Amino acid sequence: AVRHEAVNEGALAAGIELSNRAAQALAAHARAVLLANERLHLTAITQPAAFFERHLGQGFEGAALLPASIRGTLLDLGSGNGYPGIPLAIARPGLSPVLAEASTKKAAFLRDALAAAGLKNGRVLEARVARTVDVDDLPPVAVLATRAMGGWERIVPKLVARLAPRGLVLIWAGGDAEAIMARAAWTRLRVESFRELPGREQSKVYRLGIRS
């Protein structure tokens, strides 16, 4: 089982301080993912240490790239099991999470997960987001996050127009990411910083901002 003490330790390792209540909410979310996994195929990683590192640990590494005072809408593309959106929203409580997920069954799971994590300001967008029109009803996006979503290299540049003026993008990606971000379609975004992901050779989480 994922204990809230372990959640606290993992957050501190990334430079994130959580209240006990926040750590308990993240532990409850992790237990919910593992409990529903056989039915919904939410993760291929079920061994506790690996699960923690891949899902919670990577979420904390992304949160560490965001200012503690950040506020606004967080859009998690292809949320699936709620990672990284739920850890980001708990570590940076000024963010209101919108978890975008095309699967009806996974979207239903995410609604329960938001409630279990106490994220009353969160919502699920049951849709396949590929263009700006898919998120037209959202406020300007303060943080656009995506991890392991198929097609991110095409979709993220299309959504830049929906970012708030000082909006940020977080992308968890492997060794080909920098070549992708150097493409012409990405000229409105620039990599501002990144963090290497523990235990994941060549994988990083990147923070991008809008070019001025």
Summary of the structure (lengths in Angstrom):
residues: 212
radius of gyration: 15.8
end to end distance: 46.1
largest distance: 46.4
contacts: 704
relative contact order: 0.14
helix: 42%
strand: 23%
